[in-house]
Amino acid sequence: MQQDFQSLLLQNRLLTEEVKRRIDQLAAINTVAATVSQTLDLDRTLKTALKAVLDVVGAEAGGISLIDESAGEVVLRAQQGWTHDFVSPPMRVPVGKGMSGRVILTNDVVVDNDLDGSEELAVPRFRDEKFRSIAMAPMHARGKIIGILSIMSSQANSFNAEIVSVLKAIADTVGVALDNARLYERASEQETRLNAIFQSTADGMIATDHNGRISLINFAAETIFDLDARKLIGMPVREAPIHPSVRDALLYALSSDKDTNKAFQATLESGKTLSLFVSPVYIKSQVEQDRQNDGWVIVVQDITHLREAELQRAEFIRAAAHDMRNPLGVTLSSLNMLESFVGADDPSALEIIRIATSGIMRLQDLINDLLHLEQIESGYGVSMTEFSVHEMLDETCREMKPLIAEKNLDFSIMVEDHLPFITADRRWLKRALINYLDNAAKYTTAGDTIEVRAFQKGSLVHIEVADHGPGIAPESQTRLFERFYRATDDKIKGTGLGLAIVKSVAEAHGGGVYMSSQQTQGSTFGMTLALDGRKHPAVPSLT
């Protein structure tokens, strides 16, 4: 009985000692974890972690090496208690060589409690440290070995199973902390690099969060808008002290069709012309999964010099167009007479005459488009009447039916209920809508539907034409309404003035133009018109 009692006491004492040992190990691990989690600076984390480990296990010296995957080397990044400096420059060991190679190969702690200098070392000068005991543990993070945690002693047989067990447990804690610090360091470097690019670009750039609050603004944007970035950070775009026409256009872009890019131009009272491109930013979030987007990036370019060059070019072409109409008319009449003289007797001559006639008619179309631009921009011949937008849409679509039928397309007209009458020049408005429909028909695949929509927002009536064509590249979207600009160089005929005419018509009626497009997803072209047909300076021209 007495013997059983003594045996029970012994077992209880051993169990108590084991529990205390485990508690001490957990306390040691927690101590290291708490210490290394205080900073994300990689160098500080290395030094802090190594000191904490040595204090916990009671070793004289230690080192932390990280694996450089690109170089295929294990690189010593921190040391303590060594006689010589092996960090500057760092000791490098090829992966798979020396004792570190055994650690990586076995993915386990390697211990040698009897170093006598006869060992084959990857770095021979390590013998100068005179260590007699060493334990090296792999550090893991994200399921792979990222480095090696080593402890050393000048005494033989210094590291027993308990110390090795603690070292093994601590190594992964240190590994995760170092990996986090390394990721933070890479993110900081990337952020610094991107910020340098962001600030040095000649284009103005503004970033907002999903609520439209400004989070970033670069030096170019400060210069363009004459603003102080420090005063704008955190400010909603609607409160930003920028020109009303630009701000109103931005608010429209940020509030509608959140999944598409927006491009537009705005002319300030000073005569400066700006091109703006607004693009949504999406970042996968596990916290707010129902958020529509994570913000916007606004790119601003000062294109005043391009606008001035365009005006000079347009003035020259306009004058030349007037001078060319008469001789072209005479030439066309002469060709028609010549065709009647030749008749069917000479097919080759007849074909040449018809080619020449076709070329002259295309040139006349170009001249007519230029003169139409001149008329609408000068206000000459503009006659304002009150009419129904719905009736005008129906009438225009009926006139376009032959072209639509030829391409095996269909119309879908959606007009908002109780849409009010507008005061506008019906003839010019039909011409603008025909240009939109003609473009849509050119690029829509046979069998698809062209959608025509009309609705009211505030004091503006919106008319939109949506197609199911190939879409338009983002870099071309801001220039589509420029004269003679064509986004494609394909064989589809056009003068490059159709959209410019639409823009001039819309602006002459107190509105503007806009578009949204995604490649392979089709495009939507729209125009806004003031209900009373008058120009309103605060209304932006979206392009």
Secondary structure, DSSP 4 states (H G I P E B T S, - for coil): -HHHHHHHHHHHHHHHHHHHHHHHHHHHHHHHHHHHTT---HHHHHHHHHHHHHHHHT-SEEEEEEEETTTTEEEEEEEES-SS--TTTTPEEETTSHHHHHHHHHTS-EEES---S-S--SSGGGGGG--SEEEEEEEEETTEEEEEEEEEESSTT---HHHHHHHHHHHHHHHHHHHHHHHHHHHHHHHHHHHHHHHH-SSEEEEE-TTSBEEEE-HHHHHHHT--HHHHTT-BGGGS-S-HHHHHHHHHHHHS-TTS-EEEEEE-TTS-EEEEEEEEE----SS-TT-S-SEEEEEEEE-HHHHHHHHHHHHHHHHHHHHHHHHHHHHHHHHHHHHHHHTTS-HHHHHHHHHHHHHHHHHHHHHHHHHHHHHHHHTTT---EEE-HHHHHHHHHHHTHHHHHHTT-EEEEEE-TTPPPEEE-HHHHHHHHHHHHHHHHHHSPTT-EEEEEEEEETTEEEEEEE--S----HHHHTTTTSTT--S--SS----S-HHHHHHHHHHHTT-EEEEEEETTTEEEEEEEEETT----TTS-B--
